[in-house]
Amino acid sequence: MFGYICLGVSSLEESIAFYDAILAPLGLKRCETENSPSWDGWAGWGFYDKDNGAEHALWICKPFNGEPASNGNGTMVALSAESWSAVREFHRQALIFGGICEGAPGLRPQYQRDFYVAYIRDLDGNKIAAVCRGRTVE
């Protein structure tokens, strides 16, 4: 399992609005980083415990090297969803907030018979998926 994932973005404010919208249906809330100047220019969702040095989060920021944000060919972040409706809402919010559809919500039995997923690209072209497993009907 991952500790954290960080994606480069070109506009932090626009990307925060985008990720707030698409991650809410998945139950992911913004990580608390207020009053910590070391987090200026960052936003994260998931679990972050600064006191105990533990995290399980998705972070966004502008690239450290000052170059434009870009997506990796073949790179994808897949996030768990509790229900098919959460996958559909993730996809719907992505399109409302300027994301691009890379695969409409639906079963993908070629992977597993219970693999319900939607694929999107964020504002910087990063590929993000929401996946619900464990059921074949909703």
Secondary structure as a PSIPRED ss2 file (coil, helix, strand):
# PSIPRED VFORMAT (PSIPRED V4.0)

   1 M C   1.000  0.000  0.000
   2 F C   1.000  0.000  0.000
   3 G C   1.000  0.000  0.000
   4 Y E   0.000  0.000  1.000
   5 I E   0.000  0.000  1.000
   6 C E   0.000  0.000  1.000
   7 L E   0.000  0.000  1.000
   8 G E   0.000  0.000  1.000
   9 V C   1.000  0.000  0.000
  10 S C   1.000  0.000  0.000
  11 S C   1.000  0.000  0.000
  12 L H   0.000  1.000  0.000
  13 E H   0.000  1.000  0.000
  14 E H   0.000  1.000  0.000
  15 S H   0.000  1.000  0.000
  16 I H   0.000  1.000  0.000
  17 A H   0.000  1.000  0.000
  18 F H   0.000  1.000  0.000
  19 Y H   0.000  1.000  0.000
  20 D H   0.000  1.000  0.000
  21 A H   0.000  1.000  0.000
  22 I H   0.000  1.000  0.000
  23 L H   0.000  1.000  0.000
  24 A H   0.000  1.000  0.000
  25 P H   0.000  1.000  0.000
  26 L H   0.000  1.000  0.000
  27 G C   1.000  0.000  0.000
  28 L C   1.000  0.000  0.000
  29 K C   1.000  0.000  0.000
  30 R E   0.000  0.000  1.000
  31 C C   1.000  0.000  0.000
  32 E C   1.000  0.000  0.000
  33 T C   1.000  0.000  0.000
  34 E C   1.000  0.000  0.000
  35 N C   1.000  0.000  0.000
  36 S C   1.000  0.000  0.000
  37 P H   0.000  1.000  0.000
  38 S H   0.000  1.000  0.000
  39 W H   0.000  1.000  0.000
  40 D C   1.000  0.000  0.000
  41 G C   1.000  0.000  0.000
  42 W E   0.000  0.000  1.000
  43 A E   0.000  0.000  1.000
  44 G E   0.000  0.000  1.000
  45 W E   0.000  0.000  1.000
  46 G E   0.000  0.000  1.000
  47 F E   0.000  0.000  1.000
  48 Y E   0.000  0.000  1.000
  49 D E   0.000  0.000  1.000
  50 K C   1.000  0.000  0.000
  51 D C   1.000  0.000  0.000
  52 N C   1.000  0.000  0.000
  53 G C   1.000  0.000  0.000
  54 A E   0.000  0.000  1.000
  55 E E   0.000  0.000  1.000
  56 H E   0.000  0.000  1.000
  57 A E   0.000  0.000  1.000
  58 L E   0.000  0.000  1.000
  59 W E   0.000  0.000  1.000
  60 I E   0.000  0.000  1.000
  61 C E   0.000  0.000  1.000
  62 K C   1.000  0.000  0.000
  63 P C   1.000  0.000  0.000
  64 F C   1.000  0.000  0.000
  65 N C   1.000  0.000  0.000
  66 G C   1.000  0.000  0.000
  67 E C   1.000  0.000  0.000
  68 P C   1.000  0.000  0.000
  69 A C   1.000  0.000  0.000
  70 S C   1.000  0.000  0.000
  71 N C   1.000  0.000  0.000
  72 G C   1.000  0.000  0.000
  73 N C   1.000  0.000  0.000
  74 G C   1.000  0.000  0.000
  75 T C   1.000  0.000  0.000
  76 M E   0.000  0.000  1.000
  77 V E   0.000  0.000  1.000
  78 A E   0.000  0.000  1.000
  79 L E   0.000  0.000  1.000
  80 S E   0.000  0.000  1.000
  81 A C   1.000  0.000  0.000
  82 E C   1.000  0.000  0.000
  83 S C   1.000  0.000  0.000
  84 W H   0.000  1.000  0.000
  85 S H   0.000  1.000  0.000
  86 A H   0.000  1.000  0.000
  87 V H   0.000  1.000  0.000
  88 R H   0.000  1.000  0.000
  89 E H   0.000  1.000  0.000
  90 F H   0.000  1.000  0.000
  91 H H   0.000  1.000  0.000
  92 R H   0.000  1.000  0.000
  93 Q H   0.000  1.000  0.000
  94 A H   0.000  1.000  0.000
  95 L H   0.000  1.000  0.000
  96 I H   0.000  1.000  0.000
  97 F C   1.000  0.000  0.000
  98 G C   1.000  0.000  0.000
  99 G C   1.000  0.000  0.000
 100 I E   0.000  0.000  1.000
 101 C E   0.000  0.000  1.000
 102 E E   0.000  0.000  1.000
 103 G E   0.000  0.000  1.000
 104 A E   0.000  0.000  1.000
 105 P E   0.000  0.000  1.000
 106 G E   0.000  0.000  1.000
 107 L E   0.000  0.000  1.000
 108 R C   1.000  0.000  0.000
 109 P C   1.000  0.000  0.000
 110 Q C   1.000  0.000  0.000
 111 Y C   1.000  0.000  0.000
 112 Q C   1.000  0.000  0.000
 113 R C   1.000  0.000  0.000
 114 D C   1.000  0.000  0.000
 115 F C   1.000  0.000  0.000
 116 Y E   0.000  0.000  1.000
 117 V E   0.000  0.000  1.000
 118 A E   0.000  0.000  1.000
 119 Y E   0.000  0.000  1.000
 120 I E   0.000  0.000  1.000
 121 R E   0.000  0.000  1.000
 122 D C   1.000  0.000  0.000
 123 L C   1.000  0.000  0.000
 124 D C   1.000  0.000  0.000
 125 G C   1.000  0.000  0.000
 126 N C   1.000  0.000  0.000
 127 K E   0.000  0.000  1.000
 128 I E   0.000  0.000  1.000
 129 A E   0.000  0.000  1.000
 130 A E   0.000  0.000  1.000
 131 V E   0.000  0.000  1.000
 132 C E   0.000  0.000  1.000
 133 R C   1.000  0.000  0.000
 134 G C   1.000  0.000  0.000
 135 R C   1.000  0.000  0.000
 136 T C   1.000  0.000  0.000
 137 V C   1.000  0.000  0.000
 138 E C   1.000  0.000  0.000
